[in-house]
Amino acid sequence: MSDLIVVGGGIIGLSVAREAALAGLQVTLLERNAPAREATWAAAGMLSPLAEAPDDGPFLDFALASLRSYRGWVRAVEEASGMEVEYRESGKLRLALSGPELDRLVERREWAEARGLGVRWFEPEELRRKEPGLALSIRGALLLEEDFRVDNRRLGEALVVAARQAGVRIRTEVTVREILLEKGRARGVRTAEDDPIEGDRVLLAAGAWSGTFSELPVPIPVRPVRGQMLSLRTEEPGMTRVLESEEIYLIPRDDGRLLVGATVEEVGFEGGITAAGVRSLLEGALRLVPGLGSAPIAEFWSGLRPGTPDGHPILGPAPQVEGLYLATGHFRNGILLAPRTARAIVPLLTGSEGPTIPDVFSPARFEGARREPVV
Ligand SMILES: Cc1cc2nc3c(=O)[nH]c(=O)nc-3n(C[C@H](O)[C@H](O)[C@H](O)COP(=O)(O)OP(=O)(O)OC[C@H]3O[C@@H](n4cnc5c(N)ncnc54)[C@H](O)[C@@H]3O)c2cc1C
Protein backbone atom coordinates (compact mmCIF):
# COMPACT_ATOMS: atom_id res chain seq x y z
CA MET A 1 0.00 0.00 0.00
CA SER A 2 1.29 3.48 -0.93
CA ASP A 3 1.58 6.35 1.53
CA LEU A 4 0.20 8.61 -1.19
CA ILE A 5 -1.83 8.11 -4.33
CA VAL A 6 -1.66 11.03 -6.76
CA VAL A 7 -4.51 11.29 -9.27
CA GLY A 8 -3.29 13.05 -12.45
CA GLY A 9 0.12 13.26 -14.09
CA GLY A 10 0.25 16.90 -15.18
CA ILE A 11 2.86 19.34 -13.91
CA ILE A 12 1.05 19.65 -10.57
CA GLY A 13 0.67 15.92 -9.86
CA LEU A 14 4.22 15.21 -11.01
CA SER A 15 5.76 18.05 -8.97
CA VAL A 16 3.97 17.12 -5.76
CA ALA A 17 4.62 13.39 -6.29
CA ARG A 18 8.34 13.97 -6.82
CA GLU A 19 8.65 16.24 -3.78
CA ALA A 20 6.69 13.78 -1.62
CA ALA A 21 8.93 10.90 -2.72
CA LEU A 22 12.03 12.99 -1.96
CA ALA A 23 10.54 13.59 1.50
CA GLY A 24 10.40 9.82 2.05
CA LEU A 25 6.83 8.86 1.11
CA GLN A 26 5.98 5.87 -1.05
CA VAL A 27 4.10 7.47 -3.92
CA THR A 28 2.00 6.01 -6.73
CA LEU A 29 0.82 8.37 -9.47
CA LEU A 30 -2.11 7.34 -11.66
CA GLU A 31 -2.51 8.93 -15.07
CA ARG A 32 -5.40 8.32 -17.45
CA ASN A 33 -3.31 8.71 -20.63
CA ALA A 34 0.38 9.56 -20.80
CA PRO A 35 1.79 12.04 -18.25
CA ALA A 36 2.41 15.73 -19.01
CA ARG A 37 0.24 15.75 -22.14
CA GLU A 38 -2.82 17.84 -21.29
CA ALA A 39 -2.67 21.49 -20.16
CA THR A 40 0.95 20.97 -19.14
CA TRP A 41 1.87 20.21 -22.76
CA ALA A 42 -0.47 22.81 -24.29
CA ALA A 43 0.76 25.75 -22.20
CA ALA A 44 2.96 28.63 -23.28
CA GLY A 45 5.50 28.32 -20.48
CA MET A 46 5.44 31.94 -19.32
CA LEU A 47 6.34 32.50 -15.68
CA SER A 48 4.54 35.79 -15.20
CA PRO A 49 3.55 36.86 -11.69
CA LEU A 50 3.35 40.57 -12.49
CA ALA A 51 1.34 40.19 -15.65
CA GLU A 52 -1.08 37.71 -14.06
CA ALA A 53 -1.73 39.13 -10.59
CA PRO A 54 -4.28 41.94 -10.82
CA ASP A 55 -3.16 43.49 -7.53
CA ASP A 56 -1.27 42.96 -4.26
CA GLY A 57 -2.33 40.04 -2.16
CA PRO A 58 -1.78 36.35 -1.54
CA PHE A 59 -1.82 35.39 -5.21
CA LEU A 60 0.98 37.81 -6.10
CA ASP A 61 3.01 36.73 -3.05
CA PHE A 62 2.58 33.02 -3.82
CA ALA A 63 3.37 33.55 -7.53
CA LEU A 64 6.49 35.62 -6.78
CA ALA A 65 7.70 33.03 -4.27
CA SER A 66 7.23 30.35 -6.92
CA LEU A 67 9.08 32.38 -9.56
CA ARG A 68 11.95 33.11 -7.20
CA SER A 69 12.36 29.39 -6.44
CA TYR A 70 12.16 28.38 -10.11
CA ARG A 71 15.85 28.50 -11.01
CA GLY A 72 16.89 26.11 -8.22
CA TRP A 73 13.91 23.84 -8.82
CA VAL A 74 14.48 23.62 -12.58
CA ARG A 75 18.20 22.96 -12.11
CA ALA A 76 17.40 20.06 -9.76
CA VAL A 77 14.90 18.62 -12.27
CA GLU A 78 17.44 19.02 -15.09
CA GLU A 79 20.15 17.36 -13.06
CA ALA A 80 17.94 14.46 -12.02
CA SER A 81 16.62 13.90 -15.55
CA GLY A 82 19.72 14.75 -17.59
CA MET A 83 17.48 16.98 -19.77
CA GLU A 84 17.68 20.70 -20.55
CA VAL A 85 14.33 22.54 -20.38
CA GLU A 86 15.10 25.95 -21.89
CA TYR A 87 14.52 28.01 -18.76
CA ARG A 88 15.26 31.66 -19.55
CA GLU A 89 15.16 34.70 -17.24
CA SER A 90 14.57 36.98 -20.19
CA GLY A 91 11.78 39.36 -19.10
CA LYS A 92 8.55 40.36 -20.82
CA LEU A 93 7.65 43.49 -22.77
CA ARG A 94 4.05 44.58 -22.31
CA LEU A 95 3.03 46.74 -25.24
CA ALA A 96 0.35 49.44 -25.58
CA LEU A 97 -1.31 49.86 -28.97
CA SER A 98 -3.87 52.56 -28.15
CA GLY A 99 -4.39 55.55 -25.87
CA PRO A 100 -6.47 53.66 -23.27
CA GLU A 101 -3.96 50.77 -23.28
CA LEU A 102 -1.15 53.27 -22.73
CA ASP A 103 -3.02 54.76 -19.74
CA ARG A 104 -3.47 51.30 -18.21
CA LEU A 105 0.19 50.44 -18.78
CA VAL A 106 1.36 53.68 -17.13
CA GLU A 107 -0.88 52.85 -14.16
CA ARG A 108 0.68 49.39 -13.97
CA ARG A 109 4.16 50.89 -14.07
CA GLU A 110 3.34 53.16 -11.11
CA TRP A 111 1.81 50.24 -9.23
CA ALA A 112 4.92 48.07 -9.78
CA GLU A 113 7.38 50.87 -8.99
CA ALA A 114 5.59 51.67 -5.72
CA ARG A 115 6.17 48.04 -4.68
CA GLY A 116 9.80 47.88 -5.74
CA LEU A 117 9.05 45.31 -8.45
CA GLY A 118 11.53 45.40 -11.33
CA VAL A 119 10.06 47.32 -14.28
CA ARG A 120 11.46 49.66 -16.93
CA TRP A 121 9.61 51.99 -19.27
CA PHE A 122 10.39 52.30 -23.00
CA GLU A 123 9.24 55.13 -25.25
CA PRO A 124 8.49 54.07 -28.85
CA GLU A 125 11.85 55.24 -30.34
CA GLU A 126 13.98 53.40 -27.80
CA LEU A 127 11.73 50.37 -28.06
CA ARG A 128 12.18 50.15 -31.83
CA ARG A 129 15.95 50.25 -31.43
CA LYS A 130 15.66 47.25 -29.08
CA GLU A 131 13.02 45.31 -31.03
CA PRO A 132 13.21 46.56 -34.64
CA GLY A 133 10.39 44.34 -35.95
CA LEU A 134 7.70 45.92 -33.77
CA ALA A 135 4.81 47.84 -35.35
CA LEU A 136 5.16 51.61 -35.64
CA SER A 137 1.76 52.00 -33.95
CA ILE A 138 3.08 50.86 -30.54
CA ARG A 139 2.72 53.73 -28.08
CA GLY A 140 4.97 52.52 -25.27
CA ALA A 141 6.18 49.43 -23.46
CA LEU A 142 6.79 48.24 -19.93
CA LEU A 143 9.57 45.71 -19.38
CA LEU A 144 8.72 43.30 -16.57
CA GLU A 145 12.10 42.08 -15.41
CA GLU A 146 10.84 39.35 -13.07
CA ASP A 147 9.06 37.49 -15.83
CA PHE A 148 10.70 34.33 -17.12
CA ARG A 149 9.91 31.48 -19.49
CA VAL A 150 10.46 27.76 -19.79
CA ASP A 151 9.75 25.16 -22.46
CA ASN A 152 6.85 23.50 -20.65
CA ARG A 153 6.84 20.46 -22.95
CA ARG A 154 10.46 19.70 -22.18
CA LEU A 155 9.88 20.45 -18.51
CA GLY A 156 6.98 17.99 -18.43
CA GLU A 157 9.14 15.25 -19.97
CA ALA A 158 11.99 16.00 -17.59
CA LEU A 159 9.67 15.93 -14.58
CA VAL A 160 8.43 12.46 -15.51
CA VAL A 161 12.03 11.20 -15.49
CA ALA A 162 12.91 13.12 -12.31
CA ALA A 163 9.80 11.87 -10.49
CA ARG A 164 10.59 8.26 -11.42
CA GLN A 165 14.17 8.81 -10.34
CA ALA A 166 12.94 10.07 -6.96
CA GLY A 167 11.04 6.80 -6.56
CA VAL A 168 7.53 7.70 -7.74
CA ARG A 169 5.71 4.78 -9.33
CA ILE A 170 3.97 6.24 -12.39
CA ARG A 171 1.16 4.10 -13.78
CA THR A 172 -0.10 5.29 -17.17
CA GLU A 173 -3.41 4.51 -18.87
CA VAL A 174 -5.11 4.11 -15.50
CA THR A 175 -8.28 6.18 -15.18
CA VAL A 176 -9.48 6.90 -11.65
CA ARG A 177 -13.25 6.55 -11.54
CA GLU A 178 -13.85 7.35 -7.90
CA ILE A 179 -12.16 8.21 -4.62
CA LEU A 180 -12.84 5.44 -2.12
CA LEU A 181 -14.35 6.82 1.07
CA GLU A 182 -14.86 4.98 4.35
CA LYS A 183 -16.24 6.62 7.48
CA GLY A 184 -15.29 10.09 6.25
CA ARG A 185 -11.78 9.05 5.24
CA ALA A 186 -10.16 8.52 1.84
CA ARG A 187 -8.65 5.06 1.69
CA GLY A 188 -7.65 4.91 -1.97
CA VAL A 189 -9.25 5.04 -5.39
CA ARG A 190 -11.22 2.81 -7.74
CA THR A 191 -10.14 2.62 -11.37
CA ALA A 192 -12.33 2.46 -14.48
CA GLU A 193 -11.51 -1.27 -14.60
CA ASP A 194 -13.09 -1.50 -11.14
CA ASP A 195 -9.78 -2.20 -9.40
CA PRO A 196 -9.41 -0.69 -5.95
CA ILE A 197 -5.97 0.81 -5.27
CA GLU A 198 -5.39 1.46 -1.59
CA GLY A 199 -3.41 4.34 -0.20
CA ASP A 200 -3.02 6.09 3.10
CA ARG A 201 -3.64 9.51 1.53
CA VAL A 202 -4.95 10.67 -1.84
CA LEU A 203 -3.99 13.83 -3.71
CA LEU A 204 -6.38 14.99 -6.40
CA ALA A 205 -4.42 16.80 -9.15
CA ALA A 206 -6.56 16.01 -12.17
CA GLY A 207 -6.41 19.48 -13.75
CA ALA A 208 -9.57 20.52 -15.63
CA TRP A 209 -11.16 17.15 -14.74
CA SER A 210 -10.85 17.63 -10.96
CA GLY A 211 -14.53 18.54 -10.60
CA THR A 212 -15.79 15.22 -11.97
CA PHE A 213 -15.66 13.22 -8.71
CA SER A 214 -19.29 13.40 -7.65
CA GLU A 215 -18.86 11.02 -4.65
CA LEU A 216 -17.11 13.76 -2.66
CA PRO A 217 -19.28 15.51 -0.06
CA VAL A 218 -18.01 18.98 -1.03
CA PRO A 219 -17.99 20.16 -4.66
CA ILE A 220 -14.69 20.99 -6.34
CA PRO A 221 -15.80 23.74 -8.70
CA VAL A 222 -13.10 23.34 -11.35
CA ARG A 223 -14.18 23.90 -14.95
CA PRO A 224 -12.34 23.58 -18.27
CA VAL A 225 -11.32 26.81 -20.01
CA ARG A 226 -10.03 26.19 -23.52
CA GLY A 227 -6.93 27.91 -24.87
CA GLN A 228 -5.93 27.71 -28.52
CA MET A 229 -2.38 28.45 -29.65
CA LEU A 230 -0.18 28.22 -32.72
CA SER A 231 3.48 28.56 -33.56
CA LEU A 232 5.29 30.25 -36.44
CA ARG A 233 8.67 29.45 -37.85
CA THR A 234 10.93 32.48 -38.02
CA GLU A 235 14.24 32.75 -39.89
CA GLU A 236 16.40 33.28 -36.86
CA PRO A 237 15.71 33.45 -33.11
CA GLY A 238 16.19 37.28 -33.07
CA MET A 239 13.70 38.05 -30.33
CA THR A 240 14.54 36.78 -26.86
CA ARG A 241 11.84 38.40 -24.72
CA VAL A 242 8.17 37.55 -24.50
CA LEU A 243 6.01 40.28 -26.07
CA GLU A 244 2.47 40.80 -24.80
CA SER A 245 -0.40 43.07 -25.79
CA GLU A 246 -3.88 43.09 -24.26
CA GLU A 247 -4.87 40.65 -27.04
CA ILE A 248 -2.08 38.11 -27.41
CA TYR A 249 1.43 37.11 -26.44
CA LEU A 250 4.45 36.02 -28.52
CA ILE A 251 7.00 33.67 -26.99
CA PRO A 252 10.34 32.93 -28.63
CA ARG A 253 11.86 29.47 -28.44
CA ASP A 254 15.58 28.98 -28.95
CA ASP A 255 15.05 26.98 -32.17
CA GLY A 256 13.45 29.99 -33.93
CA ARG A 257 9.80 29.09 -33.32
CA LEU A 258 7.53 31.85 -32.10
CA LEU A 259 4.51 30.74 -30.06
CA VAL A 260 1.32 32.80 -30.33
CA GLY A 261 -1.32 32.51 -27.60
CA ALA A 262 -3.91 32.18 -26.43
CA THR A 263 -7.70 32.22 -26.61
CA VAL A 264 -9.74 31.99 -23.39
CA GLU A 265 -12.99 30.14 -24.13
CA GLU A 266 -15.79 28.64 -22.05
CA VAL A 267 -16.76 25.68 -24.27
CA GLY A 268 -16.78 22.84 -21.75
CA PHE A 269 -14.57 19.84 -22.47
CA GLU A 270 -14.42 20.55 -26.20
CA GLY A 271 -10.87 20.57 -27.53
CA GLY A 272 -9.87 21.48 -31.08
CA ILE A 273 -8.93 24.49 -33.15
CA THR A 274 -11.41 26.92 -34.71
CA ALA A 275 -11.24 29.42 -37.57
CA ALA A 276 -12.17 32.28 -35.24
CA GLY A 277 -9.54 31.24 -32.71
CA VAL A 278 -6.77 31.11 -35.29
CA ARG A 279 -7.87 34.38 -36.87
CA SER A 280 -7.77 36.23 -33.55
CA LEU A 281 -4.27 34.89 -32.77
CA LEU A 282 -2.85 35.75 -36.20
CA GLU A 283 -4.46 39.21 -36.30
CA GLY A 284 -3.09 39.99 -32.84
CA ALA A 285 0.39 38.74 -33.79
CA LEU A 286 0.55 40.75 -37.03
CA ARG A 287 -0.63 43.88 -35.26
CA LEU A 288 2.45 43.63 -33.02
CA VAL A 289 5.02 42.40 -35.56
CA PRO A 290 3.78 43.03 -39.14
CA GLY A 291 6.76 41.20 -40.69
CA LEU A 292 5.41 37.91 -39.35
CA GLY A 293 2.96 37.88 -42.27
CA SER A 294 5.36 35.75 -44.31
CA ALA A 295 6.25 33.31 -41.50
CA PRO A 296 5.19 29.70 -42.11
CA ILE A 297 2.82 28.20 -39.55
CA ALA A 298 4.46 25.28 -37.74
CA GLU A 299 1.69 23.94 -35.49
CA PHE A 300 -1.80 24.52 -34.01
CA TRP A 301 -2.99 23.10 -30.71
CA SER A 302 -5.33 23.67 -27.78
CA GLY A 303 -5.62 22.66 -24.15
CA LEU A 304 -7.99 22.92 -21.18
CA ARG A 305 -7.02 25.10 -18.25
CA PRO A 306 -8.40 24.18 -14.83
CA GLY A 307 -10.50 27.27 -14.01
CA THR A 308 -12.10 28.13 -10.64
CA PRO A 309 -14.88 30.59 -9.74
CA ASP A 310 -12.49 33.11 -8.16
CA GLY A 311 -9.45 32.40 -10.36
CA HIS A 312 -7.41 31.09 -7.42
CA PRO A 313 -6.00 27.57 -7.14
CA ILE A 314 -7.50 25.07 -4.71
CA LEU A 315 -4.79 23.83 -2.36
CA GLY A 316 -4.90 21.88 0.88
CA PRO A 317 -6.92 19.29 2.77
CA ALA A 318 -10.40 18.54 1.43
CA PRO A 319 -13.14 19.46 3.91
CA GLN A 320 -15.10 16.57 5.43
CA VAL A 321 -12.76 13.88 4.01
CA GLU A 322 -9.75 13.02 6.09
CA GLY A 323 -6.71 11.95 4.08
CA LEU A 324 -7.82 13.66 0.86
CA TYR A 325 -5.81 16.64 -0.43
CA LEU A 326 -6.40 18.92 -3.40
CA ALA A 327 -3.87 20.60 -5.69
CA THR A 328 -5.83 21.88 -8.63
CA GLY A 329 -7.48 24.92 -10.24
CA HIS A 330 -4.23 26.59 -11.32
CA PHE A 331 -6.02 28.11 -14.33
CA ARG A 332 -3.52 30.18 -16.38
CA ASN A 333 -0.58 29.72 -14.02
CA GLY A 334 0.08 26.06 -13.29
CA ILE A 335 3.51 26.08 -14.91
CA LEU A 336 4.52 29.08 -12.81
CA LEU A 337 2.97 27.82 -9.56
CA ALA A 338 4.17 24.19 -9.67
CA PRO A 339 7.29 24.48 -7.46
CA ARG A 340 5.56 26.49 -4.75
CA THR A 341 2.52 24.22 -4.85
CA ALA A 342 4.73 21.17 -4.26
CA ARG A 343 6.65 22.90 -1.46
CA ALA A 344 3.40 23.95 0.24
CA ILE A 345 1.47 20.67 -0.11
CA VAL A 346 4.13 18.12 0.86
CA PRO A 347 4.58 19.35 4.47
CA LEU A 348 0.82 18.83 4.95
CA LEU A 349 1.33 15.20 3.96
CA THR A 350 4.42 14.59 6.06
CA GLY A 351 3.46 16.71 9.07
CA SER A 352 6.56 18.89 8.73
CA GLU A 353 7.05 22.66 8.59
CA GLY A 354 6.48 24.39 5.27
CA PRO A 355 5.25 27.57 3.63
CA THR A 356 1.72 28.44 4.64
CA ILE A 357 -1.00 28.21 2.05
CA PRO A 358 -3.09 31.40 1.87
CA ASP A 359 -6.66 30.99 3.21
CA VAL A 360 -8.04 32.25 -0.10
CA PHE A 361 -6.69 29.04 -1.74
CA SER A 362 -8.35 26.75 0.84
CA PRO A 363 -10.72 24.05 -0.48
CA ALA A 364 -12.99 24.90 2.47
CA ARG A 365 -14.02 28.15 0.76
CA PHE A 366 -16.45 26.13 -1.38
CA GLU A 367 -18.19 24.33 1.50
CA GLY A 368 -21.87 25.01 1.14
CA ALA A 369 -21.55 25.89 -2.55
CA ARG A 370 -24.05 24.30 -4.91
CA ARG A 371 -22.65 21.47 -7.02
CA GLU A 372 -22.76 22.61 -10.66
CA PRO A 373 -22.89 19.97 -13.36
CA VAL A 374 -19.48 19.57 -15.06
CA VAL A 375 -20.18 19.64 -18.81
C1 LIG B 1 -3.18 27.42 -24.04
C2 LIG B 1 -2.67 27.45 -22.62
C3 LIG B 1 -1.63 28.30 -22.28
C4 LIG B 1 -1.15 28.31 -20.98
N1 LIG B 1 -0.06 29.10 -20.69
C5 LIG B 1 0.47 29.08 -19.45
C6 LIG B 1 1.63 29.83 -19.15
O1 LIG B 1 2.19 30.51 -20.02
N2 LIG B 1 2.12 29.80 -17.88
C7 LIG B 1 1.55 29.04 -16.89
O2 LIG B 1 2.03 29.06 -15.77
N3 LIG B 1 0.43 28.30 -17.15
C8 LIG B 1 -0.10 28.31 -18.40
N4 LIG B 1 -1.23 27.57 -18.67
C9 LIG B 1 -1.91 26.87 -17.57
C10 LIG B 1 -1.22 25.57 -17.22
O3 LIG B 1 -1.02 24.82 -18.39
C11 LIG B 1 -2.10 24.79 -16.23
O4 LIG B 1 -2.46 25.60 -15.14
C12 LIG B 1 -1.36 23.57 -15.70
O5 LIG B 1 -0.85 22.78 -16.76
C13 LIG B 1 -2.28 22.71 -14.84
O6 LIG B 1 -1.57 21.55 -14.52
P1 LIG B 1 -2.34 20.29 -13.97
O7 LIG B 1 -1.31 19.27 -13.66
O8 LIG B 1 -3.27 20.73 -12.90
O9 LIG B 1 -3.28 19.86 -15.20
P2 LIG B 1 -2.99 19.00 -16.51
O10 LIG B 1 -1.68 19.33 -17.09
O11 LIG B 1 -4.18 19.12 -17.40
O12 LIG B 1 -2.89 17.53 -15.95
C14 LIG B 1 -3.99 16.86 -15.38
C15 LIG B 1 -3.77 15.39 -15.63
O13 LIG B 1 -4.76 14.63 -14.93
C16 LIG B 1 -5.12 13.54 -15.74
N5 LIG B 1 -6.43 13.04 -15.31
C17 LIG B 1 -7.61 13.72 -15.35
N6 LIG B 1 -8.60 12.96 -14.86
C18 LIG B 1 -8.04 11.77 -14.50
C19 LIG B 1 -8.57 10.57 -13.94
N7 LIG B 1 -9.86 10.44 -13.64
N8 LIG B 1 -7.71 9.54 -13.70
C20 LIG B 1 -6.37 9.66 -14.00
N9 LIG B 1 -5.84 10.78 -14.54
C21 LIG B 1 -6.65 11.82 -14.77
C22 LIG B 1 -5.13 14.11 -17.16
O14 LIG B 1 -5.04 13.10 -18.14
C23 LIG B 1 -3.90 15.02 -17.10
O15 LIG B 1 -2.74 14.37 -17.53
C24 LIG B 1 -1.72 27.49 -19.98
C25 LIG B 1 -2.76 26.61 -20.33
C26 LIG B 1 -3.23 26.58 -21.64
C27 LIG B 1 -4.30 25.61 -22.01
The ligand as an SDF file (V2000), in Angstrom:
LIG
                    3D

 53 58  0  0  0  0  0  0  0  0999 V2000
   -3.1760   27.4240  -24.0430 C   0  0  0  0  0  0  0  0  0  0  0  0
   -2.6690   27.4490  -22.6240 C   0  0  0  0  0  0  0  0  0  0  0  0
   -1.6330   28.3020  -22.2850 C   0  0  0  0  0  0  0  0  0  0  0  0
   -1.1510   28.3130  -20.9770 C   0  0  0  0  0  0  0  0  0  0  0  0
   -0.0620   29.0980  -20.6870 N   0  0  0  0  0  0  0  0  0  0  0  0
    0.4690   29.0760  -19.4500 C   0  0  0  0  0  0  0  0  0  0  0  0
    1.6340   29.8270  -19.1550 C   0  0  0  0  0  0  0  0  0  0  0  0
    2.1910   30.5130  -20.0200 O   0  0  0  0  0  0  0  0  0  0  0  0
    2.1230   29.7970  -17.8820 N   0  0  0  0  0  0  0  0  0  0  0  0
    1.5510   29.0380  -16.8890 C   0  0  0  0  0  0  0  0  0  0  0  0
    2.0280   29.0640  -15.7660 O   0  0  0  0  0  0  0  0  0  0  0  0
    0.4290   28.3040  -17.1520 N   0  0  0  0  0  0  0  0  0  0  0  0
   -0.0980   28.3070  -18.3960 C   0  0  0  0  0  0  0  0  0  0  0  0
   -1.2320   27.5650  -18.6730 N   0  0  0  0  0  0  0  0  0  0  0  0
   -1.9070   26.8740  -17.5720 C   0  0  0  0  0  0  0  0  0  0  0  0
   -1.2230   25.5650  -17.2150 C   0  0  0  0  0  0  0  0  0  0  0  0
   -1.0190   24.8170  -18.3880 O   0  0  0  0  0  0  0  0  0  0  0  0
   -2.1010   24.7880  -16.2330 C   0  0  0  0  0  0  0  0  0  0  0  0
   -2.4560   25.5990  -15.1350 O   0  0  0  0  0  0  0  0  0  0  0  0
   -1.3580   23.5660  -15.7000 C   0  0  0  0  0  0  0  0  0  0  0  0
   -0.8480   22.7830  -16.7610 O   0  0  0  0  0  0  0  0  0  0  0  0
   -2.2780   22.7140  -14.8380 C   0  0  0  0  0  0  0  0  0  0  0  0
   -1.5720   21.5510  -14.5220 O   0  0  0  0  0  0  0  0  0  0  0  0
   -2.3440   20.2940  -13.9690 P   0  0  0  0  0  0  0  0  0  0  0  0
   -1.3150   19.2660  -13.6630 O   0  0  0  0  0  0  0  0  0  0  0  0
   -3.2730   20.7310  -12.8950 O   0  0  0  0  0  0  0  0  0  0  0  0
   -3.2820   19.8610  -15.1990 O   0  0  0  0  0  0  0  0  0  0  0  0
   -2.9870   18.9980  -16.5130 P   0  0  0  0  0  0  0  0  0  0  0  0
   -1.6820   19.3320  -17.0930 O   0  0  0  0  0  0  0  0  0  0  0  0
   -4.1820   19.1250  -17.3990 O   0  0  0  0  0  0  0  0  0  0  0  0
   -2.8890   17.5300  -15.9530 O   0  0  0  0  0  0  0  0  0  0  0  0
   -3.9860   16.8580  -15.3770 C   0  0  0  0  0  0  0  0  0  0  0  0
   -3.7720   15.3860  -15.6260 C   0  0  0  0  0  0  0  0  0  0  0  0
   -4.7570   14.6260  -14.9320 O   0  0  0  0  0  0  0  0  0  0  0  0
   -5.1190   13.5390  -15.7400 C   0  0  0  0  0  0  0  0  0  0  0  0
   -6.4330   13.0440  -15.3070 N   0  0  0  0  0  0  0  0  0  0  0  0
   -7.6110   13.7190  -15.3510 C   0  0  0  0  0  0  0  0  0  0  0  0
   -8.6020   12.9600  -14.8570 N   0  0  0  0  0  0  0  0  0  0  0  0
   -8.0400   11.7680  -14.4990 C   0  0  0  0  0  0  0  0  0  0  0  0
   -8.5690   10.5680  -13.9360 C   0  0  0  0  0  0  0  0  0  0  0  0
   -9.8640   10.4400  -13.6390 N   0  0  0  0  0  0  0  0  0  0  0  0
   -7.7060    9.5440  -13.6990 N   0  0  0  0  0  0  0  0  0  0  0  0
   -6.3650    9.6580  -13.9990 C   0  0  0  0  0  0  0  0  0  0  0  0
   -5.8390   10.7830  -14.5360 N   0  0  0  0  0  0  0  0  0  0  0  0
   -6.6510   11.8200  -14.7690 C   0  0  0  0  0  0  0  0  0  0  0  0
   -5.1260   14.1060  -17.1560 C   0  0  0  0  0  0  0  0  0  0  0  0
   -5.0370   13.0980  -18.1430 O   0  0  0  0  0  0  0  0  0  0  0  0
   -3.8990   15.0190  -17.1020 C   0  0  0  0  0  0  0  0  0  0  0  0
   -2.7360   14.3710  -17.5350 O   0  0  0  0  0  0  0  0  0  0  0  0
   -1.7240   27.4930  -19.9770 C   0  0  0  0  0  0  0  0  0  0  0  0
   -2.7580   26.6090  -20.3340 C   0  0  0  0  0  0  0  0  0  0  0  0
   -3.2260   26.5800  -21.6370 C   0  0  0  0  0  0  0  0  0  0  0  0
   -4.2960   25.6060  -22.0110 C   0  0  0  0  0  0  0  0  0  0  0  0
  1  2  1  0
  2  3  1  0
  2 52  2  0
  3  4  2  0
  4  5  1  0
  4 50  1  0
  5  6  2  0
  6  7  1  0
  6 13  1  0
  7  8  2  0
  7  9  1  0
  9 10  1  0
 10 11  2  0
 10 12  1  0
 12 13  2  0
 13 14  1  0
 14 15  1  0
 14 50  1  0
 15 16  1  0
 16 17  1  0
 16 18  1  0
 18 19  1  0
 18 20  1  0
 20 21  1  0
 20 22  1  0
 22 23  1  0
 23 24  1  0
 24 25  2  0
 24 26  1  0
 24 27  1  0
 27 28  1  0
 28 29  2  0
 28 30  1  0
 28 31  1  0
 31 32  1  0
 32 33  1  0
 33 34  1  0
 33 48  1  0
 34 35  1  0
 35 36  1  0
 35 46  1  0
 36 37  1  0
 36 45  1  0
 37 38  2  0
 38 39  1  0
 39 40  1  0
 39 45  2  0
 40 41  1  0
 40 42  2  0
 42 43  1  0
 43 44  2  0
 44 45  1  0
 46 47  1  0
 46 48  1  0
 48 49  1  0
 50 51  2  0
 51 52  1  0
 52 53  1  0
M  END
$$$$
